[in-house]
Amino acid sequence: APIWSMTMDEVLAEIAEQGLIDDPSTAISLAADGLCTDARKISGAEFYWWDLDNLKDGSLEETSYKSLKSDGIIDIYGSGNIISCVHNGPFALLLDYYEGDARALEQAFKAIGQAE
């Protein structure tokens, strides 16, 4: 599916076009080291992306992605603080603080970059 080659900017732009988040240029970059390659917060929703081609074996980033992929959860920095995310390719979405219709955003996120 095309999601595997999309950038964070492309994913955010598609969701913004649907009116589900604010202008992507207003996104706040979040700390990502040890969690993922890129993390941004916009309209209360948090988006995560992993550069799967450059993950180091045994790294916290790899552990986080594998946990997301297999269980739908991420143990933040291995601290025992667990978040449950929506997964789509190398991306994840945390809806806990989203300021809009979480179900609509989840459905839109899952549909992005999927083969027609």
Secondary structure, DSSP 8 states (H G I E B T S, - for coil): -GGGG--HHHHHHHHHHTTSS--GGG-EE---TTT-SEEEEETTEEEEE--GGG--TT-HHHHHHHHHHHHSEEEGGGSS-EEE-EEETTEEEE-TT-SS-HHHHHHHHHHTT---
